[in-house]
């Protein structure tokens, strides 16, 4: 039986200010989103080499995701999550990704509203 690699790099609650929402007032005022990423990456290589060149550059990932999210207004956090997944695969060759995008205050009675998606790029062949 073939075992599936479960190594990952995690970035939790990356705070990003952006224009997000469907209401008129949301289209003129930045709101903070919190992005959590679980990215499939073979950590055995940097774990054995102790060489930063073998690791996923989580600073570069954080900067790229922040710039991408804040780069243009969007209406839906679902689109933000899907776009982040695509960007991470294309720019950093992650094997799979789980993306959670939380929008605090979107519903007055809730602490957060969030979407979470999982994309396995090896399984889809993309």
N, C-alpha and C positions, 0 to 999 in steps of 0.2 A: 504494500500500500504506500502510495506517495504521500508525503506529509507536506502540508502547506506552510510556508513561512509566515510567522505571525509577528516578526519584529516590526516595531514601528517607532517613529519619532512623534512626540506629542507637543503641541503648542496649545496652551489653555487660555481662554478668555483674552485673546488679542483685541484690544480696544481700538476701534476705528470710527472716526467721525465722518459722516457722509450725508448726502441728501438721499432719503429713502422714504417712500410711502406713496399712497394713492390720493390722499386728501390735499387740497390746495395749500394749506398751511405747512404741510410736510415738504412741499416742493420748494420752499424758500428758506427752510431752517434746518441746519445740520442736526442729526441725531446720532447717538452713539450705538454702534452695534458691537457685540462681543462674538468673536469667532474662535472656535475650538477646532483644532485639526489633529487627526490621527493619520499618519502617513506611512504606508508600507515601505520599509527600507531595510536592506540587509545590514544590520548592525554588527554582524560577526566580523566583517572586514575591518572597520575602524576599531572594533573591540579588540582585535588581535594586533593590528598595526600600531595603534595609538597615534595615528596620523590624521590630522584634521582634513587633509585632502580626500580621504576615503569616506568621510562622514557627510550626511545631508546638512547643508549649511542653513541652520534654522534661523540665523539672523537674516540671510538673504531671502529665505522663504517669507519671514515676517514682513520685511520691507516690501517685497513684491506683492504680497496679498494686500497689505495696507494701501499701496499705491493703486492697485487695480480696483479695489472696492471704492476708494474715495475719488477715483478718476472720472466718474460720470454719475449723474443722478439715475436712480433706478426706482421702480415702484415696489417690487416684491423681494422679500428675503429669500424666496425659493430660487429666484434668478441669480441672486448673489451666491448662494450655495453651489448651484450648478456651474456657474462661471469660475468660481474658485477651484472646484474639482478639475475642470478642464485645464485651467492655467497651471495647476500643480503638476498634472501629468505632462503637459507640453513643455513646460519650462524646467522641471526638476526630475522628470522621469520616475516619479513615484509609482510603485507597483499597484497600489490601491490607496484609497483615501476615504476617510469619514469626516464630513464637514458639518459642524453645527453652527448656525447663525442665530444669535439671540438678539431680540429687539425689546429692551426694557421699556415698560410704560405703554406698549402698544394697546393693551387692554387695561383699563384702570384697576380692575379687580385682581389682576395677575402680576406677579413679580416680573415675569418674562413671557414673551411669546418666542418660540424658536422652531426652526426646522432643522432636521438632521438627515443627511443623505449619505449613502455608501456607494462608491463606484470602484469596481474591481477591473482594472484595465487589462490585466493578464487574461481574465475570463472573456472579455469582449473582443480581445485582439486588436484594440484600437491603440 
